[in-house]
Amino acid sequence: MTKLPSVSGRDCIKVLQKVGFYITRQKGSHINLRRDDPFAKTVVPDHKEIKKGTLKAILKDANLTVDEFIALL
């Protein structure tokens, strides 16, 4: 398995938008994203750097592997 990259919240959102997610709302620094088909939702913090555990949870919610995420960066 490939090592998780260090990315910002905005970069993570751009990748998720490439696979069909769209922003539903924002409260503070947390941005909610949703995909309709297949249904999935996740929350991305708008930070300069997302912590590794948080990024892993976002990828799990989005049904993406680390390799797929890196390819879309």
Phi and psi restraints in degrees (range 20) as a CNS / XPLOR table:
assign (resid 1 and name C) (resid 2 and name N)
       (resid 2 and name CA) (resid 2 and name C) 1.0 -77.0 20.0 2
assign (resid 2 and name N) (resid 2 and name CA)
       (resid 2 and name C) (resid 3 and name N) 1.0 148.7 20.0 2
assign (resid 2 and name C) (resid 3 and name N)
       (resid 3 and name CA) (resid 3 and name C) 1.0 -69.5 20.0 2
assign (resid 3 and name N) (resid 3 and name CA)
       (resid 3 and name C) (resid 4 and name N) 1.0 142.7 20.0 2
assign (resid 3 and name C) (resid 4 and name N)
       (resid 4 and name CA) (resid 4 and name C) 1.0 -66.3 20.0 2
assign (resid 4 and name N) (resid 4 and name CA)
       (resid 4 and name C) (resid 5 and name N) 1.0 133.6 20.0 2
assign (resid 4 and name C) (resid 5 and name N)
       (resid 5 and name CA) (resid 5 and name C) 1.0 -80.2 20.0 2
assign (resid 5 and name N) (resid 5 and name CA)
       (resid 5 and name C) (resid 6 and name N) 1.0 163.7 20.0 2
assign (resid 5 and name C) (resid 6 and name N)
       (resid 6 and name CA) (resid 6 and name C) 1.0 -94.5 20.0 2
assign (resid 6 and name N) (resid 6 and name CA)
       (resid 6 and name C) (resid 7 and name N) 1.0 113.1 20.0 2
assign (resid 6 and name C) (resid 7 and name N)
       (resid 7 and name CA) (resid 7 and name C) 1.0 -131.0 20.0 2
assign (resid 7 and name N) (resid 7 and name CA)
       (resid 7 and name C) (resid 8 and name N) 1.0 158.7 20.0 2
assign (resid 7 and name C) (resid 8 and name N)
       (resid 8 and name CA) (resid 8 and name C) 1.0 -87.1 20.0 2
assign (resid 8 and name N) (resid 8 and name CA)
       (resid 8 and name C) (resid 9 and name N) 1.0 168.4 20.0 2
assign (resid 8 and name C) (resid 9 and name N)
       (resid 9 and name CA) (resid 9 and name C) 1.0 -63.0 20.0 2
assign (resid 9 and name N) (resid 9 and name CA)
       (resid 9 and name C) (resid 10 and name N) 1.0 -40.3 20.0 2
assign (resid 9 and name C) (resid 10 and name N)
       (resid 10 and name CA) (resid 10 and name C) 1.0 -65.1 20.0 2
assign (resid 10 and name N) (resid 10 and name CA)
       (resid 10 and name C) (resid 11 and name N) 1.0 -39.7 20.0 2
assign (resid 10 and name C) (resid 11 and name N)
       (resid 11 and name CA) (resid 11 and name C) 1.0 -65.3 20.0 2
assign (resid 11 and name N) (resid 11 and name CA)
       (resid 11 and name C) (resid 12 and name N) 1.0 -39.1 20.0 2
assign (resid 11 and name C) (resid 12 and name N)
       (resid 12 and name CA) (resid 12 and name C) 1.0 -64.0 20.0 2
assign (resid 12 and name N) (resid 12 and name CA)
       (resid 12 and name C) (resid 13 and name N) 1.0 -41.3 20.0 2
assign (resid 12 and name C) (resid 13 and name N)
       (resid 13 and name CA) (resid 13 and name C) 1.0 -64.1 20.0 2
assign (resid 13 and name N) (resid 13 and name CA)
       (resid 13 and name C) (resid 14 and name N) 1.0 -40.8 20.0 2
assign (resid 13 and name C) (resid 14 and name N)
       (resid 14 and name CA) (resid 14 and name C) 1.0 -60.3 20.0 2
assign (resid 14 and name N) (resid 14 and name CA)
       (resid 14 and name C) (resid 15 and name N) 1.0 -41.3 20.0 2
assign (resid 14 and name C) (resid 15 and name N)
       (resid 15 and name CA) (resid 15 and name C) 1.0 -65.9 20.0 2
assign (resid 15 and name N) (resid 15 and name CA)
       (resid 15 and name C) (resid 16 and name N) 1.0 -44.5 20.0 2
assign (resid 15 and name C) (resid 16 and name N)
       (resid 16 and name CA) (resid 16 and name C) 1.0 -64.4 20.0 2
assign (resid 16 and name N) (resid 16 and name CA)
       (resid 16 and name C) (resid 17 and name N) 1.0 -34.3 20.0 2
assign (resid 16 and name C) (resid 17 and name N)
       (resid 17 and name CA) (resid 17 and name C) 1.0 -66.8 20.0 2
assign (resid 17 and name N) (resid 17 and name CA)
       (resid 17 and name C) (resid 18 and name N) 1.0 -29.2 20.0 2
assign (resid 17 and name C) (resid 18 and name N)
       (resid 18 and name CA) (resid 18 and name C) 1.0 -66.4 20.0 2
assign (resid 18 and name N) (resid 18 and name CA)
       (resid 18 and name C) (resid 19 and name N) 1.0 -26.0 20.0 2
assign (resid 18 and name C) (resid 19 and name N)
       (resid 19 and name CA) (resid 19 and name C) 1.0 -103.5 20.0 2
assign (resid 19 and name N) (resid 19 and name CA)
       (resid 19 and name C) (resid 20 and name N) 1.0 18.7 20.0 2
assign (resid 19 and name C) (resid 20 and name N)
       (resid 20 and name CA) (resid 20 and name C) 1.0 104.7 20.0 2
assign (resid 20 and name N) (resid 20 and name CA)
       (resid 20 and name C) (resid 21 and name N) 1.0 1.1 20.0 2
assign (resid 20 and name C) (resid 21 and name N)
       (resid 21 and name CA) (resid 21 and name C) 1.0 -80.0 20.0 2
assign (resid 21 and name N) (resid 21 and name CA)
       (resid 21 and name C) (resid 22 and name N) 1.0 151.3 20.0 2
assign (resid 21 and name C) (resid 22 and name N)
       (resid 22 and name CA) (resid 22 and name C) 1.0 -139.0 20.0 2
assign (resid 22 and name N) (resid 22 and name CA)
       (resid 22 and name C) (resid 23 and name N) 1.0 154.8 20.0 2
assign (resid 22 and name C) (resid 23 and name N)
       (resid 23 and name CA) (resid 23 and name C) 1.0 -77.5 20.0 2
assign (resid 23 and name N) (resid 23 and name CA)
       (resid 23 and name C) (resid 24 and name N) 1.0 127.5 20.0 2
assign (resid 23 and name C) (resid 24 and name N)
       (resid 24 and name CA) (resid 24 and name C) 1.0 -99.1 20.0 2
assign (resid 24 and name N) (resid 24 and name CA)
       (resid 24 and name C) (resid 25 and name N) 1.0 -39.5 20.0 2
assign (resid 24 and name C) (resid 25 and name N)
       (resid 25 and name CA) (resid 25 and name C) 1.0 -165.8 20.0 2
assign (resid 25 and name N) (resid 25 and name CA)
       (resid 25 and name C) (resid 26 and name N) 1.0 169.8 20.0 2
assign (resid 25 and name C) (resid 26 and name N)
       (resid 26 and name CA) (resid 26 and name C) 1.0 -141.5 20.0 2
assign (resid 26 and name N) (resid 26 and name CA)
       (resid 26 and name C) (resid 27 and name N) 1.0 136.9 20.0 2
assign (resid 26 and name C) (resid 27 and name N)
       (resid 27 and name CA) (resid 27 and name C) 1.0 -133.0 20.0 2
assign (resid 27 and name N) (resid 27 and name CA)
       (resid 27 and name C) (resid 28 and name N) 1.0 109.9 20.0 2
assign (resid 27 and name C) (resid 28 and name N)
       (resid 28 and name CA) (resid 28 and name C) 1.0 68.5 20.0 2
assign (resid 28 and name N) (resid 28 and name CA)
       (resid 28 and name C) (resid 29 and name N) 1.0 -126.1 20.0 2
assign (resid 28 and name C) (resid 29 and name N)
       (resid 29 and name CA) (resid 29 and name C) 1.0 -98.3 20.0 2
assign (resid 29 and name N) (resid 29 and name CA)
       (resid 29 and name C) (resid 30 and name N) 1.0 6.1 20.0 2
assign (resid 29 and name C) (resid 30 and name N)
       (resid 30 and name CA) (resid 30 and name C) 1.0 -102.7 20.0 2
assign (resid 30 and name N) (resid 30 and name CA)
       (resid 30 and name C) (resid 31 and name N) 1.0 124.8 20.0 2
assign (resid 30 and name C) (resid 31 and name N)
       (resid 31 and name CA) (resid 31 and name C) 1.0 -110.8 20.0 2
assign (resid 31 and name N) (resid 31 and name CA)
       (resid 31 and name C) (resid 32 and name N) 1.0 123.5 20.0 2
assign (resid 31 and name C) (resid 32 and name N)
       (resid 32 and name CA) (resid 32 and name C) 1.0 -90.1 20.0 2
assign (resid 32 and name N) (resid 32 and name CA)
       (resid 32 and name C) (resid 33 and name N) 1.0 130.9 20.0 2
assign (resid 32 and name C) (resid 33 and name N)
       (resid 33 and name CA) (resid 33 and name C) 1.0 -122.4 20.0 2
assign (resid 33 and name N) (resid 33 and name CA)
       (resid 33 and name C) (resid 34 and name N) 1.0 152.8 20.0 2
assign (resid 33 and name C) (resid 34 and name N)
       (resid 34 and name CA) (resid 34 and name C) 1.0 -143.5 20.0 2
assign (resid 34 and name N) (resid 34 and name CA)
       (resid 34 and name C) (resid 35 and name N) 1.0 147.0 20.0 2
assign (resid 34 and name C) (resid 35 and name N)
       (resid 35 and name CA) (resid 35 and name C) 1.0 -127.0 20.0 2
assign (resid 35 and name N) (resid 35 and name CA)
       (resid 35 and name C) (resid 36 and name N) 1.0 135.6 20.0 2
assign (resid 35 and name C) (resid 36 and name N)
       (resid 36 and name CA) (resid 36 and name C) 1.0 -85.3 20.0 2
assign (resid 36 and name N) (resid 36 and name CA)
       (resid 36 and name C) (resid 37 and name N) 1.0 -40.3 20.0 2
assign (resid 36 and name C) (resid 37 and name N)
       (resid 37 and name CA) (resid 37 and name C) 1.0 -135.1 20.0 2
assign (resid 37 and name N) (resid 37 and name CA)
       (resid 37 and name C) (resid 38 and name N) 1.0 109.4 20.0 2
assign (resid 37 and name C) (resid 38 and name N)
       (resid 38 and name CA) (resid 38 and name C) 1.0 -72.6 20.0 2
assign (resid 38 and name N) (resid 38 and name CA)
       (resid 38 and name C) (resid 39 and name N) 1.0 148.4 20.0 2
assign (resid 38 and name C) (resid 39 and name N)
       (resid 39 and name CA) (resid 39 and name C) 1.0 -62.7 20.0 2
assign (resid 39 and name N) (resid 39 and name CA)
       (resid 39 and name C) (resid 40 and name N) 1.0 132.6 20.0 2
assign (resid 39 and name C) (resid 40 and name N)
       (resid 40 and name CA) (resid 40 and name C) 1.0 -159.6 20.0 2
assign (resid 40 and name N) (resid 40 and name CA)
       (resid 40 and name C) (resid 41 and name N) 1.0 151.2 20.0 2
assign (resid 40 and name C) (resid 41 and name N)
       (resid 41 and name CA) (resid 41 and name C) 1.0 -144.8 20.0 2
assign (resid 41 and name N) (resid 41 and name CA)
       (resid 41 and name C) (resid 42 and name N) 1.0 152.0 20.0 2
assign (resid 41 and name C) (resid 42 and name N)
       (resid 42 and name CA) (resid 42 and name C) 1.0 -155.4 20.0 2
assign (resid 42 and name N) (resid 42 and name CA)
       (resid 42 and name C) (resid 43 and name N) 1.0 165.6 20.0 2
assign (resid 42 and name C) (resid 43 and name N)
       (resid 43 and name CA) (resid 43 and name C) 1.0 -121.7 20.0 2
assign (resid 43 and name N) (resid 43 and name CA)
       (resid 43 and name C) (resid 44 and name N) 1.0 128.6 20.0 2
assign (resid 43 and name C) (resid 44 and name N)
       (resid 44 and name CA) (resid 44 and name C) 1.0 -116.6 20.0 2
assign (resid 44 and name N) (resid 44 and name CA)
       (resid 44 and name C) (resid 45 and name N) 1.0 125.6 20.0 2
assign (resid 44 and name C) (resid 45 and name N)
       (resid 45 and name CA) (resid 45 and name C) 1.0 -76.5 20.0 2
assign (resid 45 and name N) (resid 45 and name CA)
       (resid 45 and name C) (resid 46 and name N) 1.0 137.2 20.0 2
assign (resid 45 and name C) (resid 46 and name N)
       (resid 46 and name CA) (resid 46 and name C) 1.0 -87.1 20.0 2
assign (resid 46 and name N) (resid 46 and name CA)
       (resid 46 and name C) (resid 47 and name N) 1.0 70.2 20.0 2
assign (resid 46 and name C) (resid 47 and name N)
       (resid 47 and name CA) (resid 47 and name C) 1.0 -111.8 20.0 2
assign (resid 47 and name N) (resid 47 and name CA)
       (resid 47 and name C) (resid 48 and name N) 1.0 163.1 20.0 2
assign (resid 47 and name C) (resid 48 and name N)
       (resid 48 and name CA) (resid 48 and name C) 1.0 -65.3 20.0 2
assign (resid 48 and name N) (resid 48 and name CA)
       (resid 48 and name C) (resid 49 and name N) 1.0 -33.4 20.0 2
assign (resid 48 and name C) (resid 49 and name N)
       (resid 49 and name CA) (resid 49 and name C) 1.0 -143.2 20.0 2
assign (resid 49 and name N) (resid 49 and name CA)
       (resid 49 and name C) (resid 50 and name N) 1.0 125.9 20.0 2
assign (resid 49 and name C) (resid 50 and name N)
       (resid 50 and name CA) (resid 50 and name C) 1.0 -84.9 20.0 2
assign (resid 50 and name N) (resid 50 and name CA)
       (resid 50 and name C) (resid 51 and name N) 1.0 134.3 20.0 2
assign (resid 50 and name C) (resid 51 and name N)
       (resid 51 and name CA) (resid 51 and name C) 1.0 -66.0 20.0 2
assign (resid 51 and name N) (resid 51 and name CA)
       (resid 51 and name C) (resid 52 and name N) 1.0 152.9 20.0 2
assign (resid 51 and name C) (resid 52 and name N)
       (resid 52 and name CA) (resid 52 and name C) 1.0 -59.4 20.0 2
assign (resid 52 and name N) (resid 52 and name CA)
       (resid 52 and name C) (resid 53 and name N) 1.0 -44.0 20.0 2
assign (resid 52 and name C) (resid 53 and name N)
       (resid 53 and name CA) (resid 53 and name C) 1.0 -65.0 20.0 2
assign (resid 53 and name N) (resid 53 and name CA)
       (resid 53 and name C) (resid 54 and name N) 1.0 -37.7 20.0 2
assign (resid 53 and name C) (resid 54 and name N)
       (resid 54 and name CA) (resid 54 and name C) 1.0 -66.6 20.0 2
assign (resid 54 and name N) (resid 54 and name CA)
       (resid 54 and name C) (resid 55 and name N) 1.0 -43.4 20.0 2
assign (resid 54 and name C) (resid 55 and name N)
       (resid 55 and name CA) (resid 55 and name C) 1.0 -63.7 20.0 2
assign (resid 55 and name N) (resid 55 and name CA)
       (resid 55 and name C) (resid 56 and name N) 1.0 -39.3 20.0 2
assign (resid 55 and name C) (resid 56 and name N)
       (resid 56 and name CA) (resid 56 and name C) 1.0 -62.5 20.0 2
assign (resid 56 and name N) (resid 56 and name CA)
       (resid 56 and name C) (resid 57 and name N) 1.0 -40.4 20.0 2
assign (resid 56 and name C) (resid 57 and name N)
       (resid 57 and name CA) (resid 57 and name C) 1.0 -67.5 20.0 2
assign (resid 57 and name N) (resid 57 and name CA)
       (resid 57 and name C) (resid 58 and name N) 1.0 -38.4 20.0 2
assign (resid 57 and name C) (resid 58 and name N)
       (resid 58 and name CA) (resid 58 and name C) 1.0 -63.4 20.0 2
assign (resid 58 and name N) (resid 58 and name CA)
       (resid 58 and name C) (resid 59 and name N) 1.0 -44.5 20.0 2
assign (resid 58 and name C) (resid 59 and name N)
       (resid 59 and name CA) (resid 59 and name C) 1.0 -64.4 20.0 2
assign (resid 59 and name N) (resid 59 and name CA)
       (resid 59 and name C) (resid 60 and name N) 1.0 -37.1 20.0 2
assign (resid 59 and name C) (resid 60 and name N)
       (resid 60 and name CA) (resid 60 and name C) 1.0 -64.7 20.0 2
assign (resid 60 and name N) (resid 60 and name CA)
       (resid 60 and name C) (resid 61 and name N) 1.0 -44.3 20.0 2
assign (resid 60 and name C) (resid 61 and name N)
       (resid 61 and name CA) (resid 61 and name C) 1.0 -61.7 20.0 2
assign (resid 61 and name N) (resid 61 and name CA)
       (resid 61 and name C) (resid 62 and name N) 1.0 -35.8 20.0 2
assign (resid 61 and name C) (resid 62 and name N)
       (resid 62 and name CA) (resid 62 and name C) 1.0 -88.0 20.0 2
assign (resid 62 and name N) (resid 62 and name CA)
       (resid 62 and name C) (resid 63 and name N) 1.0 -0.9 20.0 2
assign (resid 62 and name C) (resid 63 and name N)
       (resid 63 and name CA) (resid 63 and name C) 1.0 57.2 20.0 2
assign (resid 63 and name N) (resid 63 and name CA)
       (resid 63 and name C) (resid 64 and name N) 1.0 43.4 20.0 2
assign (resid 63 and name C) (resid 64 and name N)
       (resid 64 and name CA) (resid 64 and name C) 1.0 -115.8 20.0 2
assign (resid 64 and name N) (resid 64 and name CA)
       (resid 64 and name C) (resid 65 and name N) 1.0 145.3 20.0 2
assign (resid 64 and name C) (resid 65 and name N)
       (resid 65 and name CA) (resid 65 and name C) 1.0 -89.5 20.0 2
assign (resid 65 and name N) (resid 65 and name CA)
       (resid 65 and name C) (resid 66 and name N) 1.0 166.3 20.0 2
assign (resid 65 and name C) (resid 66 and name N)
       (resid 66 and name CA) (resid 66 and name C) 1.0 -62.9 20.0 2
assign (resid 66 and name N) (resid 66 and name CA)
       (resid 66 and name C) (resid 67 and name N) 1.0 -40.9 20.0 2
assign (resid 66 and name C) (resid 67 and name N)
       (resid 67 and name CA) (resid 67 and name C) 1.0 -64.0 20.0 2
assign (resid 67 and name N) (resid 67 and name CA)
       (resid 67 and name C) (resid 68 and name N) 1.0 -40.9 20.0 2
assign (resid 67 and name C) (resid 68 and name N)
       (resid 68 and name CA) (resid 68 and name C) 1.0 -64.7 20.0 2
assign (resid 68 and name N) (resid 68 and name CA)
       (resid 68 and name C) (resid 69 and name N) 1.0 -40.5 20.0 2
assign (resid 68 and name C) (resid 69 and name N)
       (resid 69 and name CA) (resid 69 and name C) 1.0 -62.9 20.0 2
assign (resid 69 and name N) (resid 69 and name CA)
       (resid 69 and name C) (resid 70 and name N) 1.0 -45.1 20.0 2
assign (resid 69 and name C) (resid 70 and name N)
       (resid 70 and name CA) (resid 70 and name C) 1.0 -64.1 20.0 2
assign (resid 70 and name N) (resid 70 and name CA)
       (resid 70 and name C) (resid 71 and name N) 1.0 -38.5 20.0 2
assign (resid 70 and name C) (resid 71 and name N)
       (resid 71 and name CA) (resid 71 and name C) 1.0 -64.5 20.0 2
assign (resid 71 and name N) (resid 71 and name CA)
       (resid 71 and name C) (resid 72 and name N) 1.0 -30.8 20.0 2
assign (resid 71 and name C) (resid 72 and name N)
       (resid 72 and name CA) (resid 72 and name C) 1.0 -86.0 20.0 2
assign (resid 72 and name N) (resid 72 and name CA)
       (resid 72 and name C) (resid 73 and name N) 1.0 -12.7 20.0 2
